[in-house]
Amino acid sequence: MLHAVPFGYQVKQLPVAVAGGADLNIRALLDRQQFYDPLGEAEAAGISEACWPLFGQIWPSSQKLADLMQSYDLAGRRVLEIGCGLALASMVIHRRLGDITASDCHPLTEQFLTANLQLNTLPKLKYCTGNWGRINDDLGEFDLIIGSDVLYERGHPEVLAAFIDQHAAATAEILIIDPNRSNRSAFHKQMALRGFSLHETMLTQALNDGSAYRGRLLQYLR
């Protein structure tokens, strides 16, 4: 039986194309107006009402990251997806039998991940809460850390760079798909302070549905 929809929410189910792989069947929030929080979980997690539904949307950059992970070298690497939302990239890695842990600070993320694993006939995937501004003792260290569209707030560069520094192995690779956010330069500086070198690749190829996309692949190495 498919995992129940969280009480108070409306959802939709749709296929998401993955370059070079089978489509993913994804349960997402119906729209960006979905907010129901009688227990005050949003405030406890530090998430505003306006940002609360964002985790449950399918974003263009997350589709680009999923495409990249369909063929990326994962051999012997512990991988962490940060701010995973609906965890498209994590699910691609998981069905490739990669060692992936999905993480997000949103209280509903794990419920949606469970449902989407069921929709795609995939076994349980490792998930941990990953709140960039707090201590996350359960996470550990990773050889490859990935994320998509994670620099959309002004305060993100510093807290995210610190989080990555804490959870990246001594030798590590970081991959961020960024849709040309204005906070990118500040993030570069924060990562450089922590010993990471940068290589940028422009991304201009359309999404699999033909929609235009403009962004960058940010690769950091240490």
MONOR-V256842 format. One record per backbone hydrogen bond with DSSP energy under -1.0 kcal/mol. NH is the residue of the N-H (numbers start at 0). CO is the residue of the C=O. Records with the same first field share a line. If there is no record, write none. Layout:
NH=CO / CO
This chain:
8=5
11=27
13=25
15=23
20=17
23=15
25=13
27=11
28=55
29=9
39=36
43=39
44=40
46=41
51=47
53=50
55=52
56=53
62=58
63=59
64=60
65=61
66=62
67=63
68=64
70=67
76=73
78=98
79=143
80=100
81=145
83=102
86=83
90=86
91=87
92=88
93=89
94=90
96=93
97=92
99=97
100=78
101=125
102=80
108=105
111=107
112=108
113=109
114=110
115=111
116=112
117=113
118=114
119=115
120=117
121=116
127=101
129=103
133=130
138=135
141=166
142=77
143=77
144=172
145=79
146=174
148=176
155=152
158=154
159=155
160=156
161=157
162=158
163=159
164=160
165=161
166=162
167=163
168=141
172=142
173=219
174=144
175=217
176=146
177=215
179=177
183=180
186=182
187=183
188=184
189=185
190=186
191=187
192=188
194=191
195=190
196=220
198=218
200=216
202=214
206=210
209=206
214=202
215=177
216=200
217=175
218=198
219=173
220=196
221=171
